[in-house]
Amino acid sequence: MPSAEEIKQYVTDEVAQDIINIASEGGITYWAIQPDDEQFAGLPEGKTWTIVEGTEPHPIWTFGEKREVDSVNYLNADDIREAYVKLLDLGQNYVGREYHGCVVQSWLDRTEKDGIGTGHIDAGTADVLVQIAIFDHVQYG
């Protein structure tokens, strides 16, 4: 198995952005909500993405429900790289074979030019990568 540093070289900034995009388009939407202006403004230096754990009322069917925020989390590409290294490990205990297999296949399809093969990172896999980056475990799903 390659070292963590070698693995991280293949999770380029563009790959990390792709993972966040995949997650935000469907992977994390069952536990994460859109950040508000204040949460966006709180982005610390060195962080790139704001992920808000919480719930909010349906945009049409609201009956007095309020937006509830459990945590506001700020990530950068290094956080996604760390999560990827953890999930690629053959001895990982985060997820079952399906999501682990997607990560392994993305590693097997890596190229020097493009990094890991994000075509193998589906919404569910992106979801668990973000959860590992934030919580260091899979909290949802």
ZADO-1210 file (C-alpha; in nm, 4 decimals, padded with zeros to 6 digits):
<atoms>
<atom x="00.0000" y="00.0000" z="00.0000" code="MET" pos="1"/>
<atom x="00.1329" y="00.3455" z="-00.0856" code="PRO" pos="2"/>
<atom x="00.2021" y="00.5990" z="00.1850" code="SER" pos="3"/>
<atom x="-00.0593" y="00.8537" z="00.2895" code="ALA" pos="4"/>
<atom x="00.1497" y="01.1303" z="00.1331" code="GLU" pos="5"/>
<atom x="00.1636" y="00.9490" z="-00.2023" code="GLU" pos="6"/>
<atom x="-00.2130" y="00.8929" z="-00.1954" code="ILE" pos="7"/>
<atom x="-00.2802" y="01.2594" z="-00.1150" code="LYS" pos="8"/>
<atom x="-00.0839" y="01.3690" z="-00.4231" code="GLN" pos="9"/>
<atom x="-00.3507" y="01.2049" z="-00.6399" code="TYR" pos="10"/>
<atom x="-00.6369" y="01.3814" z="-00.4613" code="VAL" pos="11"/>
<atom x="-00.5716" y="01.7121" z="-00.6328" code="THR" pos="12"/>
<atom x="-00.7537" y="02.0331" z="-00.5458" code="ASP" pos="13"/>
<atom x="-00.9707" y="01.9764" z="-00.8545" code="GLU" pos="14"/>
<atom x="-01.0522" y="01.6207" z="-00.7429" code="VAL" pos="15"/>
<atom x="-01.1441" y="01.7461" z="-00.3942" code="ALA" pos="16"/>
<atom x="-01.3723" y="02.0075" z="-00.5541" code="GLN" pos="17"/>
<atom x="-01.5323" y="01.7343" z="-00.7665" code="ASP" pos="18"/>
<atom x="-01.6000" y="01.5282" z="-00.4528" code="ILE" pos="19"/>
<atom x="-01.7619" y="01.8283" z="-00.2802" code="ILE" pos="20"/>
<atom x="-01.9706" y="01.8998" z="-00.5918" code="ASN" pos="21"/>
<atom x="-02.0904" y="01.5397" z="-00.6106" code="ILE" pos="22"/>
<atom x="-02.1728" y="01.5418" z="-00.2391" code="ALA" pos="23"/>
<atom x="-02.3608" y="01.8715" z="-00.2529" code="SER" pos="24"/>
<atom x="-02.5645" y="01.7687" z="-00.5573" code="GLU" pos="25"/>
<atom x="-02.7221" y="01.4767" z="-00.3781" code="GLY" pos="26"/>
<atom x="-02.4913" y="01.2942" z="-00.1429" code="GLY" pos="27"/>
<atom x="-02.5195" y="01.5084" z="00.1700" code="ILE" pos="28"/>
<atom x="-02.8530" y="01.6773" z="00.1066" code="THR" pos="29"/>
<atom x="-03.0394" y="01.4512" z="00.3491" code="TYR" pos="30"/>
<atom x="-02.8382" y="01.5795" z="00.6489" code="TRP" pos="31"/>
<atom x="-02.6826" y="01.9070" z="00.5310" code="ALA" pos="32"/>
<atom x="-02.8516" y="02.2360" z="00.4443" code="ILE" pos="33"/>
<atom x="-02.7467" y="02.5467" z="00.2554" code="GLN" pos="34"/>
<atom x="-02.5293" y="02.7823" z="00.4588" code="PRO" pos="35"/>
<atom x="-02.6765" y="03.1243" z="00.5268" code="ASP" pos="36"/>
<atom x="-02.4864" y="03.4493" z="00.4699" code="ASP" pos="37"/>
<atom x="-02.3477" y="03.4562" z="00.8236" code="GLU" pos="38"/>
<atom x="-02.2183" y="03.0986" z="00.7971" code="GLN" pos="39"/>
<atom x="-02.0565" y="03.1749" z="00.4608" code="PHE" pos="40"/>
<atom x="-01.8991" y="03.4870" z="00.6097" code="ALA" pos="41"/>
<atom x="-01.7524" y="03.2776" z="00.8924" code="GLY" pos="42"/>
<atom x="-01.5311" y="03.0793" z="00.6558" code="LEU" pos="43"/>
<atom x="-01.1902" y="03.0679" z="00.8289" code="PRO" pos="44"/>
<atom x="-00.8751" y="03.1445" z="00.6386" code="GLU" pos="45"/>
<atom x="-00.7420" y="02.8300" z="00.4750" code="GLY" pos="46"/>
<atom x="-01.0841" y="02.6679" z="00.4447" code="LYS" pos="47"/>
<atom x="-01.2786" y="02.6465" z="00.1198" code="THR" pos="48"/>
<atom x="-01.6227" y="02.4946" z="00.1821" code="TRP" pos="49"/>
<atom x="-01.8993" y="02.5482" z="00.4363" code="THR" pos="50"/>
<atom x="-02.1057" y="02.2403" z="00.5255" code="ILE" pos="51"/>
<atom x="-02.3998" y="02.2972" z="00.7615" code="VAL" pos="52"/>
<atom x="-02.5393" y="01.9974" z="00.9439" code="GLU" pos="53"/>
<atom x="-02.9084" y="02.0522" z="01.0102" code="GLY" pos="54"/>
<atom x="-03.2639" y="02.0639" z="00.8823" code="THR" pos="55"/>
<atom x="-03.4825" y="02.3285" z="00.7276" code="GLU" pos="56"/>
<atom x="-03.8475" y="02.3453" z="00.6317" code="PRO" pos="57"/>
<atom x="-03.9596" y="02.2281" z="00.2898" code="HIS" pos="58"/>
<atom x="-03.9688" y="02.5300" z="00.0557" code="PRO" pos="59"/>
<atom x="-04.3412" y="02.4793" z="-00.0180" code="ILE" pos="60"/>
<atom x="-04.4884" y="02.2656" z="00.2602" code="TRP" pos="61"/>
<atom x="-04.3979" y="02.4565" z="00.5737" code="THR" pos="62"/>
<atom x="-04.6144" y="02.4495" z="00.8827" code="PHE" pos="63"/>
<atom x="-04.4252" y="02.6586" z="01.1333" code="GLY" pos="64"/>
<atom x="-04.1052" y="02.4540" z="01.1177" code="GLU" pos="65"/>
<atom x="-03.7841" y="02.6442" z="01.1718" code="LYS" pos="66"/>
<atom x="-03.4372" y="02.5992" z="01.0368" code="ARG" pos="67"/>
<atom x="-03.2276" y="02.3979" z="01.2817" code="GLU" pos="68"/>
<atom x="-02.8490" y="02.3950" z="01.2713" code="VAL" pos="69"/>
<atom x="-02.6611" y="02.1194" z="01.4516" code="ASP" pos="70"/>
<atom x="-02.3121" y="02.2251" z="01.3438" code="SER" pos="71"/>
<atom x="-02.1298" y="02.4460" z="01.0958" code="VAL" pos="72"/>
<atom x="-01.8231" y="02.2818" z="00.9458" code="ASN" pos="73"/>
<atom x="-01.5497" y="02.4253" z="00.7302" code="TYR" pos="74"/>
<atom x="-01.3416" y="02.2031" z="00.5039" code="LEU" pos="75"/>
<atom x="-01.0573" y="02.2348" z="00.2598" code="ASN" pos="76"/>
<atom x="-00.8930" y="01.9990" z="00.0115" code="ALA" pos="77"/>
<atom x="-00.6589" y="01.8621" z="00.2799" code="ASP" pos="78"/>
<atom x="-00.9604" y="01.7483" z="00.4849" code="ASP" pos="79"/>
<atom x="-01.0953" y="01.5595" z="00.1820" code="ILE" pos="80"/>
<atom x="-00.7507" y="01.4110" z="00.1181" code="ARG" pos="81"/>
<atom x="-00.7325" y="01.2823" z="00.4767" code="GLU" pos="82"/>
<atom x="-01.0789" y="01.1273" z="00.4473" code="ALA" pos="83"/>
<atom x="-00.9832" y="00.9624" z="00.1189" code="TYR" pos="84"/>
<atom x="-00.6690" y="00.8111" z="00.2726" code="VAL" pos="85"/>
<atom x="-00.8746" y="00.6733" z="00.5626" code="LYS" pos="86"/>
<atom x="-01.1383" y="00.5243" z="00.3343" code="LEU" pos="87"/>
<atom x="-00.8856" y="00.3757" z="00.0907" code="LEU" pos="88"/>
<atom x="-00.7164" y="00.1784" z="00.3693" code="ASP" pos="89"/>
<atom x="-00.7887" y="-00.1919" z="00.3185" code="LEU" pos="90"/>
<atom x="-00.8481" y="-00.2281" z="00.6935" code="GLY" pos="91"/>
<atom x="-01.0945" y="00.0625" z="00.7184" code="GLN" pos="92"/>
<atom x="-01.4075" y="00.0158" z="00.9317" code="ASN" pos="93"/>
<atom x="-01.6065" y="00.3170" z="00.8119" code="TYR" pos="94"/>
<atom x="-01.8198" y="00.1616" z="00.5389" code="VAL" pos="95"/>
<atom x="-01.9091" y="-00.1646" z="00.3697" code="GLY" pos="96"/>
<atom x="-01.7714" y="-00.3098" z="00.0520" code="ARG" pos="97"/>
<atom x="-01.9750" y="-00.1023" z="-00.1929" code="GLU" pos="98"/>
<atom x="-01.8459" y="00.2434" z="-00.0980" code="TYR" pos="99"/>
<atom x="-01.5011" y="00.1124" z="-00.0158" code="HIS" pos="100"/>
<atom x="-01.4947" y="-00.0543" z="-00.3574" code="GLY" pos="101"/>
<atom x="-01.5735" y="00.2776" z="-00.5275" code="CYS" pos="102"/>
<atom x="-01.2784" y="00.4401" z="-00.3532" code="VAL" pos="103"/>
<atom x="-01.0449" y="00.1498" z="-00.4349" code="VAL" pos="104"/>
<atom x="-01.1532" y="00.1587" z="-00.8005" code="GLN" pos="105"/>
<atom x="-01.0959" y="00.5358" z="-00.8130" code="SER" pos="106"/>
<atom x="-00.7442" y="00.4723" z="-00.6839" code="TRP" pos="107"/>
<atom x="-00.6803" y="00.1976" z="-00.9394" code="LEU" pos="108"/>
<atom x="-00.7901" y="00.4310" z="-01.2211" code="ASP" pos="109"/>
<atom x="-00.5698" y="00.7226" z="-01.1132" code="ARG" pos="110"/>
<atom x="-00.3418" y="00.8995" z="-01.3586" code="THR" pos="111"/>
<atom x="-00.0449" y="01.1260" z="-01.3031" code="GLU" pos="112"/>
<atom x="-00.2223" y="01.4039" z="-01.4936" code="LYS" pos="113"/>
<atom x="-00.5751" y="01.3876" z="-01.3487" code="ASP" pos="114"/>
<atom x="-00.5361" y="01.2196" z="-01.0094" code="GLY" pos="115"/>
<atom x="-00.7865" y="00.9633" z="-00.8886" code="ILE" pos="116"/>
<atom x="-01.0746" y="00.8543" z="-01.1112" code="GLY" pos="117"/>
<atom x="-01.3674" y="01.0566" z="-00.9756" code="THR" pos="118"/>
<atom x="-01.5988" y="00.8788" z="-01.2185" code="GLY" pos="119"/>
<atom x="-01.6143" y="00.6080" z="-00.9506" code="HIS" pos="120"/>
<atom x="-01.7122" y="00.8514" z="-00.6754" code="ILE" pos="121"/>
<atom x="-02.0920" y="00.8505" z="-00.6687" code="ASP" pos="122"/>
<atom x="-02.3164" y="01.0577" z="-00.4403" code="ALA" pos="123"/>
<atom x="-02.3092" y="00.7973" z="-00.1626" code="GLY" pos="124"/>
<atom x="-01.9316" y="00.7679" z="-00.1700" code="THR" pos="125"/>
<atom x="-01.8891" y="01.1469" z="-00.1738" code="ALA" pos="126"/>
<atom x="-02.1305" y="01.1633" z="00.1209" code="ASP" pos="127"/>
<atom x="-01.9230" y="00.9271" z="00.3339" code="VAL" pos="128"/>
<atom x="-01.6004" y="01.1058" z="00.2385" code="LEU" pos="129"/>
<atom x="-01.7469" y="01.4362" z="00.3590" code="VAL" pos="130"/>
<atom x="-01.8791" y="01.2750" z="00.6768" code="GLN" pos="131"/>
<atom x="-01.5381" y="01.1222" z="00.7529" code="ILE" pos="132"/>
<atom x="-01.3751" y="01.4601" z="00.6846" code="ALA" pos="133"/>
<atom x="-01.6123" y="01.6305" z="00.9301" code="ILE" pos="134"/>
<atom x="-01.6950" y="01.3717" z="01.1971" code="PHE" pos="135"/>
<atom x="-01.4179" y="01.1085" z="01.1532" code="ASP" pos="136"/>
<atom x="-01.6965" y="00.8504" z="01.1210" code="HIS" pos="137"/>
<atom x="-02.0104" y="00.7920" z="00.9201" code="VAL" pos="138"/>
<atom x="-02.2819" y="00.9566" z="01.1254" code="GLN" pos="139"/>
<atom x="-02.5654" y="00.9395" z="00.8715" code="TYR" pos="140"/>
<atom x="-02.6719" y="00.6548" z="00.6464" code="GLY" pos="141"/>
</atoms>
